[in-house]
């Protein structure tokens, strides 16, 4: 391979350790995506995202403390230009979808039916780099 591959830097905000593990394994398999931060609470998420050293975030709405909606509200000033926000939740009801998109989410996926779409979106973003 010529030159270094620029990996897509992803922060994973998810309260379930099992789902975090599964996502990390799936996303990093190709070497094009690197998980650069993790959190399971709103406060931890805001701290992990504050550096601005990320290209995309996968965000669950239900967290151990706080909510993904709170994280979305806090993202405004620290969101890097061009960075994408993917909400991945079990609470895929229209009200949450509308609120998430209004607060700046780029994608909104149902964990039970659209889980694989997260990887597809991130692979596409990594390929565009």
VOMAR-230399 format. One record per residue (C-alpha): x, y, z; residue in one letter. Coordinates in steps of 0.02 Angstrom, whole numbers, plus 50000, padded with zeros to 5 digits. Layout:
BEGIN
XYZA
...
//
This chain:
BEGIN
500005000050000X
500695017149954X
500635030450089X
499655030450249X
497795027450248X
496835041850326X
495615033450442X
493895040350479X
493915045050664X
492335039650755X
491735042850933X
490525029750999X
489215035251127X
488285019651185X
487785013551358X
487834994951317X
489594987451328X
489034972851217X
488404984251079X
489964995251093X
491064979851074X
490054973550925X
490124990550839X
491984992650867X
492344975350798X
491244978250645X
491824995950608X
493694993350627X
493784977150527X
494304985550364X
495574997350442X
494725012550366X
493825017450526X
494625020850695X
493635022750857X
494495037350943X
493335039451091X
491945031051188X
490695035951321X
489145028851404X
488435044951481X
487985062451424X
489395070351525X
490665057651461X
490055060451283X
490235079251293X
492005077051362X
492465064451226X
491815075851089X
492555092151158X
494235089451074X
493435091050903X
494665077650843X
493335066850760X
492465064650593X
490865055750647X
489935050850804X
488765036250834X
487535041850966X
486275031751066X
484825041651139X
484695031451299X
486275033351405X
486765028351581X
486625046451634X
485805059851528X
485225057351349X
485845057951172X
484715072951144X
485705082051278X
487305077351187X
486595084051023X
486175100651108X
487955102051175X
488765097651008X
488475114150919X
490055123550971X
491235108450968X
490655099750809X
492045099850679X
491605106350506X
490945092050400X
490805079850546X
489305068250539X
488145063050680X
487285046050670X
485925042250797X
485735023550826X
484335019650948X
483015007351004X
481855022351024X
481565025250839X
479895034150855X
479475049050744X
479595061750887X
481375056450928X
481855055950745X
481165073450715X
481975080450873X
483655072350834X
483675079050657X
483135096350719X
484605096250841X
485845092250702X
485895073450678X
486305068650498X
485625050850510X
484375042050623X
484365023050627X
483355010050721X
484514997750810X
483344983150782X
483094985750595X
484454997250527X
485994992550628X
487034988150474X
486675004850392X
487845013350516X
489345003650450X
488795006950270X
488705025750300X
490385026250388X
491225015650254X
490545027550123X
491195042650221X
492895034150241X
492945030750054X
492605049150016X
494185054450110X
//
